[in-house]
Each structure stands twice: as C-alpha cells, then as structure tokens.
Amino acid sequence: MAENKVIRCPECMRRDIDSELFYDKKDDEYYCRLCCYSADEETAFGDLKKFKTEKYKSYKYSK
C-alpha cells in the first residue's frame, strides 16, 4: 500500500535538505512538512527522477 513507501521531497532535495514526503489518505497525495510541495505518487516519483538526472548527469557509471 502507498503508506509504506518512503519518498524524498524533490524540492527540499534541490536545496540539499533530506526531507520525507508524508501521505495524506483524505486527499490521496503526498506532502512535505518543510516546504509547500504536494503531489500524487506518480508525479512525486517523476519529479524526484528528473531532479536526480539533472544533478548527476555528469556521473559516469562504471561496470
């Protein structure tokens, strides 16, 4: 179920703050207690993935 997932806040991650998103059953969305970010699960994962690819685009993966 959605409540067991740990999702980091992409807006706080951009500011180098490690903050967890909390799930609101009533609105069926995730929200951050430190900033005004709120989104559904798919959008939150998408924003976090976009942030990671932008920040670490020069990182070379070695096999």
N, C-alpha and C positions, 0 to 999 in steps of 0.2 A: 504494500500500500504506500501511498505518497508520503505519509508522515515519517517513514523510516529512512528516507533519503536525506543525505547531507549535501546541500548545495551552497556554494560560496557566493556572496554578493559580488556581481561584476563591477558595480560602481565603486564599492569600497576597495576591491582589488586594484582598480586603477589608481587609487590613492595610497596603495601599499598598506592597506588595513585588511586584516583577515577577519571577516565577519560572516556568520552563517545566516542563511535565509530561513525564516520560520514559516510554517504552513498554517493558513487560515482556512478551516473547514467551511465556514459560512460563505466566504467569497470564492472558495476553491482556487486560491492563489498563494504565492509565496511573497513574503515581505521582509524587509531589513529593518532592524530596530535602530540602526545607527544613521541611516540616510532615508530618503523617501522612495527607494526603489521597491516596486512591486510588479509582479508578472506571473503568468501561468507557468507551469512546469516546462513546457516546450520552449517558450521564449527565454526563460531564465537559463536553461542549458545552452541555447543558441547564443545568447549574449556572452556567456562565460567562454564558450568555444571561440567566438570571434575575438574576444579580448586576448585569449591565450595565443592565438595565431598571430595577432598583431604584435604582441610583446616579444614573443620568442621566434619570430620569423627568420632571424639570422642564425638560430641554433641549428647546428648540423648533427643529425642523428647518425651514430656510428653503429655498425653491425658487428 
